[in-house]
Amino acid sequence: MTKPNLMIVGRGRVGGSLAAAAEAAGIETAQEDGGRAVLLCVPDDAIHDACDRLGERTPELVGHVSGACGLDVLSPASDRGAATFSLHPLQTFPDSQTPTAGVPCAVSGSSREAVEFAETLAATLGMRPFEVPEEARAEYHAAASIASNFLIAIEQAAAELLARAGIEDGRELLSPLVLATAANWSERGGEALTGPIARGDTETIARHRDAIGRTWPELLDAYDRLAELTAGVAGAEGVSGR
């Protein structure tokens, strides 16, 4: 990567973090008018317009950091002859100084050159690039959302169930269990599963359902669906408790 090389548009949580990583790697970045490539770090619904606004300044490579959007949103650049690419760090970014070292990074490109540029850029920023075919982008992003967003929603539900049962500080109490479970899954996958469904303990599961039905009946359908998924992981059909 020669320098100056990259123009980063949008310095929010993702853009700011990538800019910091680039500068730490010795890549000079610009927010306007500079670089062989432009990386658009803007909200998904703003990518097309931001790309269009490049106008005559469109460089030879234009990319975005969206996990959900394909390369088609960069059509204003491709229509001007630019190669296009995407670079999506598979990580949450709580602020603009989130480290990127070791983070897996999904890449795609409109040409082999564009893919190679995205891979090189990701690796230079300390990330671990892997290619995602354009036709599989929706599945990829759905998997990322399940792994991250749904996890938070489930843990919030668990903390709320404790609160409804009169037990305070649910997040603090559950955090060691959650972190240990995530670490065990990372190391062992489905074999890390424990608990009543893995044991085939239908009586305990039935008590869970009765308690949720009394305390928070709106949660019961979600519990049943998650129990069915868990039973599938455990290979224990018919132990969901319904």
N, C-alpha and C positions, 0 to 999 in steps of 0.2 A: 504494500500500500504506500504509494508516494504521497507527499503532502505539499500544499493543501490538496485534499482529495474529495471531500464529502461536504455537501450542504445538507444540514438537518433542519427541516421545517417543522416547528412545533416543539417547544421545550417544556412540556408538561412532565408527568411522572415517567412515562416511557422515554420520550425524547430527551429529557434532561439526564436521565440515567445513561442512555446510550451515548450522549454527548460527553458525559464525564468519563465513560469507559474509553471512548475514542481518544480523548485528550490524554488520558493516562497511558494509552498505547502509542502515543506520539503522532496521532492523526490530527491535523489541524482541521477544525470544522468551522463552517460559516452558516449563518442563518439566512443569508441571501447572496445571490450572485457569486457563486464560486463552486469549484469542484467538478470532477468528472461525473459524479453521481449525485442525485438528490434522494434523500430518504424522508418521506412524508410521515411524520409522527403526529397525526391529527385524528380526531374522531372518525369513525367509519363513514358516517354520512357526509363528511366534509372532504373525503379523499379526492373524489372526482373533481370538485370545484377547485381544490388546491392545486391539483395536477393541471387543470385547464388554465389557471392563472399564471403558470410558468411561462406560457406563451413562447416567444422567441428565445427565452432563456433556457428552454428545455435542453438538458444535457444528453449525453449518449445513453445514460442509465437512469431510470426512475423507479423507485421502490416505495413500498408502504410497510407498516408494521402490524397490520390487522391480521388477526387469526381467522376471522370469518369471511372477509372479502377476498374474492379472486383477483386475478390480474386484469379482468375486464374493466374495473373501476379506473384503471390507469390508461384507458383508451385515448384520452387527449394527447398523452405522451407517445403512445405507440403509433397514433395517426401521424405524428410528426417525425417518425422514423426512429424513435428511441427504443431500446430494449427495456423490458420491465421485469421487476422482481419483487418478491415479498420476503420479509424477514420478521418472524414472529417469535420472540422469546417466550418459552413455555414457563412462565413465572408470573407471580403477582407483583405489582409495583405500587407499594403503599406511598412512596414519595419519589422525588426526582433524583435521589441519590442512592437508589437501590443497586447493590452490586450485581454485576452480570457474570462474574467468573463462575464457570462450571455449569451455567444454565443451558439446558437443551434449547435449540432454536430451530424452528421449522422454516425451511426455505423453499422457494419455487422460483421459476423464471421462464421468460418467453423464449429463451434460447439457451444453449449450453453455456455460452459466455456469461449470460445473466445469472444462471444458477451458480457457476463457478465464482462470479463476483460476490454473490450473496454468501456463499460458503466461506470465502476468504474473509469477507468483512466480519461475519459472525465469529469466526475463529480468531481474528485479530482483536476483537472485543472480549475475548476470553470465553466465548460460548461454544457449545458443542452442536454444530449444524447437522440436521438430517432433512432429507428432501421429502416433501409431501406432494403427491400428484394433485394437479388442479381438480380432478374429478373426485378426489377424496377429501377436499377441504372441509365440507360440512360435517363429515364424520369426525375428522380430526378435531374441529373446534367444539363439537358436541362432547367429545371425550374430555377435552380440557375443562369445559364448563361443569361437567359432572364431577370431575376430580377436585375442582376448586370451589366453585360457587355452591354446588349442592352440599358439599361437605360442611360449609359454614352454616347453611340453612338447617341441616340435620343437627349440628351441635347446638345451634340456637334453640331448636325445638326441645332438645334434651334438657338444656338449662331451664327453659320455660316450664317443662313438666315438673322439674324439681321445685321451682318457685310455686307452682300451683299446689304442690304437695306440702308447702310450708317450709321448704328447705332453702335457706339463703345462700348466696355466693356460689351459685351453680357452676358458673364458668371456671372459677378458681378450683372448685372441687373436681370437676370433670377434666380439666386440662391435663394432668398427668396421665390419665387413662387414654385420652385422645392422642397425645404425643407418642405414648408407648405403642398404641395400636398402629399409628401411621408408620412408625419405625419398623415394627414387626412386619407389616404388609410390604414395605419397601424391600425388606430382606427376604421374606418367605412367600409373598404373594398370597394366594387363597389358602395356603396351608397355615397361615397365621390365625385363621378364624377360630374363635372360641365361643362359649356361651350356650344357651339352651337350645338354639336351633341346630348348632353343630352336634350337640349331644343327643338330639332327638327328644328333648324333654317337653312334650306337648302340654303337660300340666302347668309348668311354669309359664309357657307361652300363653295359655288360656288365662292365667292370672294377670299377665301383662295386659291382655286385651280387656279384661274386666275393669282393671284399674284405669286404663286410658279412657274407656267408655264412660266411667264415672267422672273423671277429672278433666278430660279434654276430648270430648267425643269427636270433634272435628279432625283430630289427629289420627283417628283409628284407621281410616282408609289408607293413609300414607304408611302407617305401621304395617298393615297387612301386605301392601305391595312390596315394601322393603323386606318383610319377612319371607316373601316368596322368592325374591332375588337372592337373599341370604341362603335359603334352603337349596337353591340351585348351585351356589358356590360350594355348599357343604355336601352336595349330592344326596340330600335327605328330603326326598319328595314327600309331601303330605304332612309336614310338621309345622306348617305356618300358623296353626292354632284356630283357623276358621272352621 
